[in-house]
């Protein structure tokens, strides 16, 4: 029998990473080098498109049931890690269109492979990897290019897992990062309500939270009408993009006011009239930004934690009722995709444990890859771990 809904902490094994970080380099600095990205593709690459979208096996992953990512790999075209696209709105239209197709195909595969929401949590989440953070700052993602995660957790594993600390800062947007939801919830939600959406229907967050964890909590959420049938609909992806653009306007307007003290619509605003009327016309929005501005001026340690450029995680997941749900979070504290759903993952180097699950995990990734091959979106990648279409254990 399932216990009380509470965030869960699970342990996920991974093998020893077969690559050495050069002496004197911080890991995040090395991971963002073209040399490491080349190694990632050669060691764990599954599929690459002409648009440089790379599907790969997550060696240090979230789940051993199903776990893969698609990255927009611009590492060979743009050598400066701070100059690479880190958000979907920065992608050219062709790669973004293929990105959407690949996401639909892989999510559809997960729904087919894991049809029962009572048995498996299914999610896909994309991360904005803020290119303004110093490379060696704690919490910076290991690869500074936008990528999408595709993850499945068995519900029985979550039910058996120990409870996570509900005050873990990574479970919510904590500290100054909770401003949007804790101090500006009314205007934040009002700003999203102004979107003209036909396919995505706004719902209260507690209506679509997972019973096993009780998450997500407080985040703006939308149910995808007609669910799985709409995954391949270009209008769904248009509305998915509108949610992101609306979020970016809120973030830029707020932190622009914190930064300069000036009440002005950001030059790159997607909805300038809404920014002017709903945000800059709201006294509380102005007051909270100015209070934060004063604290930034007085407290250097606090100021160092501010992420001035938009940072987010946007999630598509299946709720307990089998509905597909979209949500978005202000990702200012480095929270993982899974943590938006109340799942804290502790990764441990345990080659023996990983060896027991590696073959079925990889073979499912290869099976999912077949859908991308059938769609003629690119070419499969051969590695020493899968010289063909099946996993081969090293001698």
MARFI-450589 format. One record per residue (C-alpha): residue number from 1; residue in three letters; y, z negated, x negated. Coordinates in pm, whole numbers. Example, Ala and Ser with C-alpha at 12.3 -4.5 7.8 and 13.67 -1.06 7.14 Angstrom:
residues 2
+------+------+--------+--------+--------+
| resi | resn |      Y |      Z |      X |
+------+------+--------+--------+--------+
|    1 |  ALA |   -450 |   -780 |  -1230 |
|    2 |  SER |   -106 |   -714 |  -1367 |
+------+------+--------+--------+--------+
END
This chain:
residues 395
+------+------+--------+--------+--------+
| resi | resn |      Y |      Z |      X |
+------+------+--------+--------+--------+
|    1 |  UNK |      0 |      0 |      0 |
|    2 |  UNK |    342 |     95 |   -135 |
|    3 |  UNK |    564 |   -189 |   -247 |
|    4 |  UNK |    933 |   -246 |   -190 |
|    5 |  UNK |   1158 |     48 |   -281 |
|    6 |  UNK |   1301 |    -22 |   -624 |
|    7 |  UNK |   1381 |    185 |   -932 |
|    8 |  UNK |   1075 |    237 |  -1148 |
|    9 |  UNK |   1020 |    242 |  -1522 |
|   10 |  UNK |    737 |    458 |  -1647 |
|   11 |  UNK |    608 |    521 |  -1998 |
|   12 |  UNK |    551 |    882 |  -2102 |
|   13 |  UNK |    364 |    957 |  -2426 |
|   14 |  UNK |    455 |   1235 |  -2664 |
|   15 |  UNK |    303 |   1362 |  -2989 |
|   16 |  UNK |    456 |   1326 |  -3331 |
|   17 |  UNK |    731 |   1583 |  -3363 |
|   18 |  UNK |    617 |   1836 |  -3625 |
|   19 |  UNK |    962 |   1894 |  -3772 |
|   20 |  UNK |   1166 |   1683 |  -4010 |
|   21 |  UNK |   1535 |   1609 |  -3975 |
|   22 |  UNK |   1699 |   1679 |  -4313 |
|   23 |  UNK |   1816 |   1371 |  -4499 |
|   24 |  UNK |   2175 |   1283 |  -4424 |
|   25 |  UNK |   2188 |   1457 |  -4085 |
|   26 |  UNK |   2205 |   1280 |  -3750 |
|   27 |  UNK |   1921 |   1398 |  -3523 |
|   28 |  UNK |   2160 |   1541 |  -3262 |
|   29 |  UNK |   2337 |   1740 |  -3533 |
|   30 |  UNK |   2009 |   1892 |  -3648 |
|   31 |  UNK |   1874 |   1954 |  -3300 |
|   32 |  UNK |   2175 |   2173 |  -3223 |
|   33 |  UNK |   2133 |   2392 |  -3529 |
|   34 |  UNK |   2013 |   2754 |  -3491 |
|   35 |  UNK |   1720 |   2666 |  -3718 |
|   36 |  UNK |   1591 |   2400 |  -3479 |
|   37 |  UNK |   1639 |   2619 |  -3172 |
|   38 |  UNK |   1439 |   2892 |  -3348 |
|   39 |  UNK |   1164 |   2638 |  -3418 |
|   40 |  UNK |   1170 |   2520 |  -3054 |
|   41 |  UNK |   1100 |   2873 |  -2933 |
|   42 |  UNK |    831 |   2939 |  -3193 |
|   43 |  UNK |    651 |   2606 |  -3137 |
|   44 |  UNK |    702 |   2544 |  -2765 |
|   45 |  UNK |    851 |   2861 |  -2617 |
|   46 |  UNK |    685 |   2996 |  -2303 |
|   47 |  UNK |    905 |   3281 |  -2180 |
|   48 |  UNK |   1228 |   3455 |  -2274 |
|   49 |  UNK |   1447 |   3697 |  -2080 |
|   50 |  UNK |   1676 |   3968 |  -2220 |
|   51 |  UNK |   1964 |   3743 |  -2111 |
|   52 |  UNK |   1846 |   3472 |  -2355 |
|   53 |  UNK |   1711 |   3237 |  -2092 |
|   54 |  UNK |   1428 |   3047 |  -2259 |
|   55 |  UNK |   1154 |   2856 |  -2077 |
|   56 |  UNK |    984 |   2603 |  -2303 |
|   57 |  UNK |    747 |   2308 |  -2305 |
|   58 |  UNK |    927 |   1972 |  -2321 |
|   59 |  UNK |    747 |   1809 |  -2610 |
|   60 |  UNK |    935 |   1482 |  -2561 |
|   61 |  UNK |    924 |   1504 |  -2186 |
|   62 |  UNK |    974 |   1305 |  -1870 |
|   63 |  UNK |    633 |   1359 |  -1711 |
|   64 |  UNK |    284 |   1457 |  -1821 |
|   65 |  UNK |    209 |   1604 |  -1479 |
|   66 |  UNK |    452 |   1897 |  -1493 |
|   67 |  UNK |    756 |   1921 |  -1718 |
|   68 |  UNK |    937 |   2229 |  -1842 |
|   69 |  UNK |   1292 |   2348 |  -1897 |
|   70 |  UNK |   1492 |   2668 |  -1894 |
|   71 |  UNK |   1775 |   2675 |  -2146 |
|   72 |  UNK |   2051 |   2931 |  -2180 |
|   73 |  UNK |   1982 |   2980 |  -2550 |
|   74 |  UNK |   2305 |   3107 |  -2706 |
|   75 |  UNK |   2229 |   2943 |  -3041 |
|   76 |  UNK |   2194 |   3274 |  -3226 |
|   77 |  UNK |   2495 |   3438 |  -3063 |
|   78 |  UNK |   2731 |   3140 |  -3087 |
|   79 |  UNK |   2679 |   2939 |  -3402 |
|   80 |  UNK |   2943 |   2679 |  -3314 |
|   81 |  UNK |   2760 |   2419 |  -3099 |
|   82 |  UNK |   3092 |   2319 |  -2943 |
|   83 |  UNK |   3154 |   2677 |  -2827 |
|   84 |  UNK |   2836 |   2731 |  -2627 |
|   85 |  UNK |   2822 |   2740 |  -2246 |
|   86 |  UNK |   2739 |   2394 |  -2115 |
|   87 |  UNK |   2793 |   2449 |  -1742 |
|   88 |  UNK |   2669 |   2706 |  -1494 |
|   89 |  UNK |   3022 |   2816 |  -1414 |
|   90 |  UNK |   3061 |   2919 |  -1780 |
|   91 |  UNK |   2763 |   3154 |  -1770 |
|   92 |  UNK |   2820 |   3530 |  -1730 |
|   93 |  UNK |   2717 |   3662 |  -1391 |
|   94 |  UNK |   2397 |   3839 |  -1504 |
|   95 |  UNK |   2240 |   3539 |  -1683 |
|   96 |  UNK |   2344 |   3316 |  -1394 |
|   97 |  UNK |   2172 |   3547 |  -1144 |
|   98 |  UNK |   1850 |   3547 |  -1349 |
|   99 |  UNK |   1882 |   3169 |  -1392 |
|  100 |  UNK |   1885 |   3136 |  -1013 |
|  101 |  UNK |   1581 |   3362 |   -976 |
|  102 |  UNK |   1385 |   3169 |  -1236 |
|  103 |  UNK |   1480 |   2839 |  -1075 |
|  104 |  UNK |   1367 |   2961 |   -733 |
|  105 |  UNK |   1037 |   3090 |   -870 |
|  106 |  UNK |    951 |   2774 |  -1064 |
|  107 |  UNK |   1057 |   2540 |   -782 |
|  108 |  UNK |    857 |   2746 |   -535 |
|  109 |  UNK |    557 |   2718 |   -768 |
|  110 |  UNK |    591 |   2339 |   -777 |
|  111 |  UNK |    609 |   2322 |   -397 |
|  112 |  UNK |    295 |   2535 |   -372 |
|  113 |  UNK |    108 |   2340 |   -639 |
|  114 |  UNK |    216 |   2002 |   -503 |
|  115 |  UNK |    251 |   2051 |   -124 |
|  116 |  UNK |    237 |   1686 |    -13 |
|  117 |  UNK |    562 |   1483 |    -54 |
|  118 |  UNK |    360 |   1164 |     -5 |
|  119 |  UNK |    169 |   1241 |   -325 |
|  120 |  UNK |    424 |   1398 |   -559 |
|  121 |  UNK |    796 |   1380 |   -630 |
|  122 |  UNK |    922 |   1731 |   -709 |
|  123 |  UNK |   1262 |   1790 |   -865 |
|  124 |  UNK |   1473 |   2041 |  -1052 |
|  125 |  UNK |   1796 |   1935 |  -1215 |
|  126 |  UNK |   2054 |   2105 |  -1428 |
|  127 |  UNK |   2272 |   1924 |  -1674 |
|  128 |  UNK |   2623 |   1981 |  -1795 |
|  129 |  UNK |   2617 |   1904 |  -2165 |
|  130 |  UNK |   2978 |   1818 |  -2239 |
|  131 |  UNK |   3086 |   2022 |  -2540 |
|  132 |  UNK |   3379 |   1791 |  -2609 |
|  133 |  UNK |   3168 |   1495 |  -2722 |
|  134 |  UNK |   3126 |   1451 |  -3098 |
|  135 |  UNK |   2785 |   1574 |  -3205 |
|  136 |  UNK |   2682 |   1239 |  -3347 |
|  137 |  UNK |   2798 |   1022 |  -3056 |
|  138 |  UNK |   2518 |    816 |  -2897 |
|  139 |  UNK |   2402 |    965 |  -2571 |
|  140 |  UNK |   2483 |   1326 |  -2656 |
|  141 |  UNK |   2197 |   1545 |  -2531 |
|  142 |  UNK |   1970 |   1678 |  -2801 |
|  143 |  UNK |   2049 |   2042 |  -2729 |
|  144 |  UNK |   2408 |   2123 |  -2636 |
|  145 |  UNK |   2348 |   2420 |  -2410 |
|  146 |  UNK |   2304 |   2417 |  -2035 |
|  147 |  UNK |   1944 |   2377 |  -1926 |
|  148 |  UNK |   1748 |   2317 |  -1611 |
|  149 |  UNK |   1459 |   2070 |  -1584 |
|  150 |  UNK |   1151 |   2112 |  -1363 |
|  151 |  UNK |    961 |   1788 |  -1319 |
|  152 |  UNK |    679 |   1646 |  -1105 |
|  153 |  UNK |    576 |   1280 |  -1082 |
|  154 |  UNK |    265 |   1155 |   -899 |
|  155 |  UNK |    381 |    902 |   -640 |
|  156 |  UNK |     83 |    677 |   -720 |
|  157 |  UNK |    205 |    649 |  -1081 |
|  158 |  UNK |    550 |    547 |   -960 |
|  159 |  UNK |    406 |    293 |   -718 |
|  160 |  UNK |    200 |    140 |   -998 |
|  161 |  UNK |    488 |    139 |  -1247 |
|  162 |  UNK |    686 |   -173 |  -1327 |
|  163 |  UNK |   1026 |   -217 |  -1168 |
|  164 |  UNK |   1325 |    -97 |  -1366 |
|  165 |  UNK |   1632 |   -311 |  -1416 |
|  166 |  UNK |   1853 |   -218 |  -1118 |
|  167 |  UNK |   2158 |   -288 |  -1336 |
|  168 |  UNK |   2055 |    -31 |  -1597 |
|  169 |  UNK |   2376 |    167 |  -1650 |
|  170 |  UNK |   2177 |    489 |  -1657 |
|  171 |  UNK |   2057 |    445 |  -1300 |
|  172 |  UNK |   2406 |    493 |  -1162 |
|  173 |  UNK |   2742 |    615 |  -1279 |
|  174 |  UNK |   2840 |    281 |  -1423 |
|  175 |  UNK |   3152 |    113 |  -1555 |
|  176 |  UNK |   3458 |    339 |  -1543 |
|  177 |  UNK |   3218 |    615 |  -1445 |
|  178 |  UNK |   3163 |    456 |  -1103 |
|  179 |  UNK |   3521 |    524 |  -1003 |
|  180 |  UNK |   3436 |    823 |   -786 |
|  181 |  UNK |   3186 |    637 |   -571 |
|  182 |  UNK |   3293 |    274 |   -600 |
|  183 |  UNK |   3671 |    306 |   -588 |
|  184 |  UNK |   3731 |    655 |   -450 |
|  185 |  UNK |   3435 |    703 |   -217 |
|  186 |  UNK |   3640 |    793 |     90 |
|  187 |  UNK |   3855 |   1059 |    -71 |
|  188 |  UNK |   3560 |   1184 |   -279 |
|  189 |  UNK |   3347 |   1243 |     30 |
|  190 |  UNK |   3644 |   1384 |    224 |
|  191 |  UNK |   3701 |   1636 |    -53 |
|  192 |  UNK |   3340 |   1759 |    -24 |
|  193 |  UNK |   3360 |   1769 |    354 |
|  194 |  UNK |   3620 |   2043 |    324 |
|  195 |  UNK |   3358 |   2289 |    202 |
|  196 |  UNK |   3262 |   2565 |    444 |
|  197 |  UNK |   2883 |   2554 |    413 |
|  198 |  UNK |   2641 |   2731 |    647 |
|  199 |  UNK |   2304 |   2677 |    477 |
|  200 |  UNK |   2352 |   2335 |    318 |
|  201 |  UNK |   2403 |   2056 |    573 |
|  202 |  UNK |   2566 |   1732 |    455 |
|  203 |  UNK |   2360 |   1418 |    517 |
|  204 |  UNK |   2404 |   1048 |    439 |
|  205 |  UNK |   2242 |    963 |    107 |
|  206 |  UNK |   2019 |    691 |    253 |
|  207 |  UNK |   1869 |    946 |    492 |
|  208 |  UNK |   1718 |   1147 |    205 |
|  209 |  UNK |   1638 |    872 |    -46 |
|  210 |  UNK |   1282 |    842 |   -177 |
|  211 |  UNK |   1089 |    554 |    -22 |
|  212 |  UNK |    922 |    467 |   -352 |
|  213 |  UNK |   1251 |    406 |   -539 |
|  214 |  UNK |   1527 |    394 |   -276 |
|  215 |  UNK |   1724 |    657 |   -472 |
|  216 |  UNK |   1951 |    848 |   -485 |
|  217 |  UNK |   2214 |    595 |   -384 |
|  218 |  UNK |   2561 |    683 |   -261 |
|  219 |  UNK |   2569 |   1038 |   -394 |
|  220 |  UNK |   2693 |   1326 |   -177 |
|  221 |  UNK |   2384 |   1504 |    -46 |
|  222 |  UNK |   2299 |   1817 |    148 |
|  223 |  UNK |   1975 |   1929 |    316 |
|  224 |  UNK |   1880 |   2295 |    265 |
|  225 |  UNK |   1821 |   2434 |    613 |
|  226 |  UNK |   1492 |   2631 |    633 |
|  227 |  UNK |   1397 |   2481 |    296 |
|  228 |  UNK |   1157 |   2683 |     88 |
|  229 |  UNK |   1240 |   3008 |    268 |
|  230 |  UNK |   1599 |   2984 |    145 |
|  231 |  UNK |   1523 |   2940 |   -226 |
|  232 |  UNK |   1552 |   3313 |   -286 |
|  233 |  UNK |   1859 |   3356 |    -62 |
|  234 |  UNK |   2171 |   3452 |   -258 |
|  235 |  UNK |   2383 |   3265 |     -4 |
|  236 |  UNK |   2204 |   2941 |    -85 |
|  237 |  UNK |   2294 |   2986 |   -450 |
|  238 |  UNK |   2650 |   3071 |   -353 |
|  239 |  UNK |   2679 |   2742 |   -164 |
|  240 |  UNK |   2504 |   2557 |   -446 |
|  241 |  UNK |   2777 |   2691 |   -674 |
|  242 |  UNK |   3054 |   2586 |   -432 |
|  243 |  UNK |   2940 |   2224 |   -454 |
|  244 |  UNK |   2969 |   2240 |   -832 |
|  245 |  UNK |   3313 |   2406 |   -819 |
|  246 |  UNK |   3436 |   2143 |   -573 |
|  247 |  UNK |   3310 |   1870 |   -804 |
|  248 |  UNK |   3483 |   2026 |  -1104 |
|  249 |  UNK |   3813 |   2029 |   -917 |
|  250 |  UNK |   3783 |   1658 |   -834 |
|  251 |  UNK |   3691 |   1567 |  -1191 |
|  252 |  UNK |   3968 |   1775 |  -1349 |
|  253 |  UNK |   4234 |   1656 |  -1105 |
|  254 |  UNK |   4144 |   1290 |  -1158 |
|  255 |  UNK |   4107 |   1286 |  -1535 |
|  256 |  UNK |   4401 |   1523 |  -1576 |
|  257 |  UNK |   4613 |   1263 |  -1398 |
|  258 |  UNK |   4466 |    989 |  -1617 |
|  259 |  UNK |   4538 |   1190 |  -1930 |
|  260 |  UNK |   4894 |   1309 |  -1863 |
|  261 |  UNK |   5019 |   1089 |  -1582 |
|  262 |  UNK |   5141 |   1404 |  -1408 |
|  263 |  UNK |   5051 |   1478 |  -1046 |
|  264 |  UNK |   4966 |   1844 |  -1074 |
|  265 |  UNK |   4695 |   2082 |   -964 |
|  266 |  UNK |   4477 |   2185 |  -1261 |
|  267 |  UNK |   4546 |   2541 |  -1373 |
|  268 |  UNK |   4179 |   2636 |  -1332 |
|  269 |  UNK |   4138 |   2477 |   -987 |
|  270 |  UNK |   3896 |   2659 |   -758 |
|  271 |  UNK |   4042 |   2503 |   -440 |
|  272 |  UNK |   4409 |   2439 |   -528 |
|  273 |  UNK |   4524 |   2372 |   -171 |
|  274 |  UNK |   4253 |   2111 |   -119 |
|  275 |  UNK |   4340 |   1944 |   -450 |
|  276 |  UNK |   4706 |   1927 |   -352 |
|  277 |  UNK |   4654 |   1811 |      5 |
|  278 |  UNK |   4346 |   1586 |    -13 |
|  279 |  UNK |   4361 |   1445 |   -366 |
|  280 |  UNK |   4721 |   1444 |   -483 |
|  281 |  UNK |   4825 |   1350 |   -132 |
|  282 |  UNK |   4610 |   1036 |   -141 |
|  283 |  UNK |   4789 |    722 |   -261 |
|  284 |  UNK |   4469 |    546 |   -365 |
|  285 |  UNK |   4358 |    845 |   -575 |
|  286 |  UNK |   4692 |    830 |   -758 |
|  287 |  UNK |   4685 |    452 |   -801 |
|  288 |  UNK |   4330 |    433 |   -937 |
|  289 |  UNK |   4404 |    711 |  -1189 |
|  290 |  UNK |   4719 |    534 |  -1307 |
|  291 |  UNK |   4542 |    199 |  -1340 |
|  292 |  UNK |   4275 |    367 |  -1550 |
|  293 |  UNK |   4545 |    535 |  -1758 |
|  294 |  UNK |   4696 |    197 |  -1845 |
|  295 |  UNK |   4359 |     61 |  -1950 |
|  296 |  UNK |   4293 |    364 |  -2170 |
|  297 |  UNK |   4628 |    304 |  -2342 |
|  298 |  UNK |   4552 |    -65 |  -2403 |
|  299 |  UNK |   4178 |    -58 |  -2482 |
|  300 |  UNK |   4064 |    177 |  -2763 |
|  301 |  UNK |   3696 |    101 |  -2716 |
|  302 |  UNK |   3717 |    182 |  -2346 |
|  303 |  UNK |   3921 |    495 |  -2421 |
|  304 |  UNK |   3651 |    618 |  -2657 |
|  305 |  UNK |   3398 |    622 |  -2373 |
|  306 |  UNK |   3596 |    854 |  -2146 |
|  307 |  UNK |   3458 |   1203 |  -2104 |
|  308 |  UNK |   3768 |   1405 |  -2040 |
|  309 |  UNK |   3594 |   1730 |  -1954 |
|  310 |  UNK |   3376 |   1773 |  -1643 |
|  311 |  UNK |   3024 |   1639 |  -1679 |
|  312 |  UNK |   2764 |   1639 |  -1404 |
|  313 |  UNK |   2401 |   1664 |  -1309 |
|  314 |  UNK |   2312 |   1871 |  -1003 |
|  315 |  UNK |   1971 |   1811 |   -851 |
|  316 |  UNK |   1741 |   1991 |   -609 |
|  317 |  UNK |   1451 |   1774 |   -492 |
|  318 |  UNK |   1207 |   1721 |   -209 |
|  319 |  UNK |   1247 |   1409 |      3 |
|  320 |  UNK |    976 |   1209 |    183 |
|  321 |  UNK |   1002 |   1430 |    490 |
|  322 |  UNK |    944 |   1744 |    283 |
|  323 |  UNK |   1305 |   1859 |    311 |
|  324 |  UNK |   1481 |   2018 |     13 |
|  325 |  UNK |   1791 |   1825 |    -84 |
|  326 |  UNK |   2084 |   1902 |   -314 |
|  327 |  UNK |   2288 |   1624 |   -474 |
|  328 |  UNK |   2539 |   1598 |   -756 |
|  329 |  UNK |   2629 |   1308 |   -984 |
|  330 |  UNK |   2917 |   1239 |  -1217 |
|  331 |  UNK |   2717 |   1229 |  -1538 |
|  332 |  UNK |   2944 |   1025 |  -1758 |
|  333 |  UNK |   2698 |    779 |  -1907 |
|  334 |  UNK |   2424 |   1011 |  -2019 |
|  335 |  UNK |   2188 |    935 |  -1733 |
|  336 |  UNK |   1874 |   1145 |  -1724 |
|  337 |  UNK |   1789 |   1381 |  -1439 |
|  338 |  UNK |   1508 |   1152 |  -1326 |
|  339 |  UNK |   1734 |    849 |  -1311 |
|  340 |  UNK |   1930 |   1000 |  -1023 |
|  341 |  UNK |   1609 |    947 |   -826 |
|  342 |  UNK |   1556 |    596 |   -961 |
|  343 |  UNK |   1298 |    688 |  -1226 |
|  344 |  UNK |   1362 |    550 |  -1574 |
|  345 |  UNK |   1142 |    715 |  -1837 |
|  346 |  UNK |   1057 |    541 |  -2162 |
|  347 |  UNK |    921 |    795 |  -2409 |
|  348 |  UNK |    674 |    665 |  -2665 |
|  349 |  UNK |    516 |    845 |  -2958 |
|  350 |  UNK |    146 |    818 |  -2877 |
|  351 |  UNK |    -45 |   1124 |  -3003 |
|  352 |  UNK |   -380 |   1002 |  -2867 |
|  353 |  UNK |   -250 |    945 |  -2515 |
|  354 |  UNK |    -66 |   1278 |  -2517 |
|  355 |  UNK |   -377 |   1463 |  -2638 |
|  356 |  UNK |   -561 |   1350 |  -2323 |
|  357 |  UNK |   -306 |   1515 |  -2092 |
|  358 |  UNK |   -181 |   1805 |  -2305 |
|  359 |  UNK |   -432 |   2072 |  -2202 |
|  360 |  UNK |   -396 |   2041 |  -1822 |
|  361 |  UNK |    -18 |   2006 |  -1858 |
|  362 |  UNK |     20 |   2317 |  -2072 |
|  363 |  UNK |   -214 |   2522 |  -1855 |
|  364 |  UNK |     -1 |   2444 |  -1549 |
|  365 |  UNK |    308 |   2559 |  -1738 |
|  366 |  UNK |    130 |   2879 |  -1833 |
|  367 |  UNK |     26 |   2928 |  -1472 |
|  368 |  UNK |    387 |   2887 |  -1360 |
|  369 |  UNK |    495 |   3130 |  -1632 |
|  370 |  UNK |    277 |   3396 |  -1471 |
|  371 |  UNK |    516 |   3400 |  -1175 |
|  372 |  UNK |    804 |   3491 |  -1406 |
|  373 |  UNK |    594 |   3763 |  -1569 |
|  374 |  UNK |    503 |   3904 |  -1227 |
|  375 |  UNK |    873 |   3913 |  -1137 |
|  376 |  UNK |    935 |   4124 |  -1451 |
|  377 |  UNK |   1216 |   3898 |  -1569 |
|  378 |  UNK |   1124 |   3894 |  -1938 |
|  379 |  UNK |    841 |   3851 |  -2186 |
|  380 |  UNK |    590 |   3569 |  -2245 |
|  381 |  UNK |    604 |   3393 |  -2581 |
|  382 |  UNK |    288 |   3344 |  -2785 |
|  383 |  UNK |    259 |   3028 |  -2994 |
|  384 |  UNK |    -24 |   2878 |  -3197 |
|  385 |  UNK |    -77 |   2634 |  -2908 |
|  386 |  UNK |   -124 |   2913 |  -2652 |
|  387 |  UNK |   -210 |   3237 |  -2832 |
|  388 |  UNK |   -298 |   3382 |  -2493 |
|  389 |  UNK |   -272 |   3246 |  -2143 |
|  390 |  UNK |   -461 |   2922 |  -2208 |
|  391 |  UNK |   -404 |   2616 |  -2422 |
|  392 |  UNK |   -591 |   2606 |  -2754 |
|  393 |  UNK |   -629 |   2273 |  -2930 |
|  394 |  UNK |   -552 |   2280 |  -3299 |
|  395 |  UNK |   -850 |   2233 |  -3525 |
+------+------+--------+--------+--------+
END
